[in-house]
């Protein structure tokens, strides 16, 4: 179950999170994953493209780092942690 995504200078963290979440299904209240027992792959091309903010951060890349570290994203409206299972991320510059 591939999720293909190309970063650009205008890519935002919200856009990145929405693209990933729309390809996954809700398995439980706070658990997302690929359909059935499939494994998911998120492939992000041009990962170094997002603009650097005033403080030196690149929010889309920080979101990817959060996924790699915790296998989860925070829900932007409910402020709860949504875990992601059976999914891995591959990035290229």
N, C-alpha and C positions, 0 to 999 in steps of 0.2 A: 504494500500500500504506500506508494511514493507521494511525497508532498514536495513539489519543486517550487523554488522561490528564488528570484534574483533581486539582490539589494541594489538600490540606486542612491544618489545623493539625497533624494527626498523621502526615502523610506523611514517610517516612524516605528516606534516600538508597538504602538497600538495596532498599526497595520500588520506588522509581523505577527503579533499574537492572534489577531483575528483570522489571518490566513491559515495559521497552524490549527487553531481551534475549529474552524469550519470544516476541516478535512477529517477530524476525529469525531468519534461518537461518545455520548455520555453513557458510561457503564454504571455508575452510581452517582450519588449527589456530588461528590468531589473527586470523581475519577473519570478521566478521559482515556481513550485508546482507539486503535484501529478496529474496524469491524471484525466481529467473530474472534477467532484465535490467530488472525494474521499478525504479522509484525510490521510496524510502520517505520519508514525512513524519511527523514526531513533532509532534503538537499538544498543548501543555500549557496548560490553562486555570487561572486563579487562581494564577499562578506566585509571587505574593507571600505566599501563605498559610502556608507552613511556619513553625513556631515558631523563634524565634531562640535559639541555644544560649547558654550562660553566657559564651562568649568572643565573641559577636556574629555567629557564622557561621550559615548556613542550609544544612545539608548537601545537601538535594535541589537547591537552586539552584547550589551549588558543583559538583555532578555535571553539571548542564546546562552550566555554564560550561566544565568540562573537555571535554565533548563538542564544544562550539562551537570551542574553541581547538585541540584535538588530534584530533578525530574518532575518539576512542577512550575506553575505560573500562579500569580495571584489574580483572582477575579477582580476586575476593575470596578464593579459596582457594589459587590457584597463584601469585599475585602477578606475573602477566604482563600485558602490555598487549594488549587485544583491540581491533583497529581496526574501524571501521564505515565501509562504503562506500555510495555512492549513497543517502544519507539526509541529510535536512535537518531542522532543528528550528524550530518556530514557537511562541512563547510569548505569552500575553496575561495581563494583570493583572486 
